[in-house]
Amino acid sequence: MTAETGILNQIKKHDTIIIHRHQRPDPDAFGSQFGLADLIRASFPEKKVYMVGKMQPSALWMGQMNEIDDQLYENALVIVVDTANTPRIDDQRWEQGATIIKIDHHPNEEPYGDFNWVIEGASSTSAMIFSFYQQFSTELKLSNNGAAFLYNGIVGDTGRFLYATNSKTMEAVAGLMKFDFDWFKINQMMDTISPAAAKMSGYVLSNMQMNELGLNYIVLKHDIVESFNLGDFGTAFVVPLLGKVNTMKAWIVFEEQEEGFYRVRIRSRDVVINKVASRHGGGGHPFASGALAKDQTEIDTIIDEVNTVLKDINE
């Protein structure tokens, strides 16, 4: 029995299904969570399906998270999407579920749950959810809204097809675009920024630090970010800016959080950097990963480690 068949059997078996994803969600986390929920609801309208985790304004167009009581977990199927390790799961009540399923496309360094369906190197978890639908299309239904959620996840996690993109990725996108949703509007939402973000872009381009090895990075202090009054826009738009410089091979954005630690976003053109991220509380794709740094000392360590990777490929 394949992992996909086992997952379908568990979905059929349980009346209550609760879907989790990772903290600080990106488009794929939201896309796979909302898309899977839509797939189950459309296919099995009698089942109760819940999505949990903190909401972000950028995803409000998809819908809302559910606030649920602890007792709902007692006989529930819990599905965790797009989350490589347990500390990153948003809402730690996931362990209270009767049966746990992990669906993910990151390196499976921490298998957890009763069922694991992990395809390392897949473009996104959203693409996996769509392939799940295609595999069992005689039994499952996907609405136009569900297709839009999955499309959003794929486009977001591939950086509009700059990362982790191959023929399978484009076949999935082509399949999703046969549904009736405004894919052009989704593309525009991902490709436009606010006036405040435009001003911050100027700050980033003026203050980024480049070296001869091909590393470009910036450290964004919390008060600097706050001074631009980005509102709900967030800072994800900053990350690709550093990669626009054609001589850069890798780039990092260190963003100080209100609590004092730093969120770290590491990207590269074709240099494997996820091992660096995994040493600092994170992980992700070979060329696009996230991590955490507790202070300036750890920031310096991450910079040194990426420099070492770049030195190795230049030798």
Summary of the structure (lengths in Angstrom):
residues: 315
radius of gyration: 19.7
end to end distance: 46.6
largest distance: 60.6
contacts: 1046
relative contact order: 0.10
helix: 43%
strand: 18%
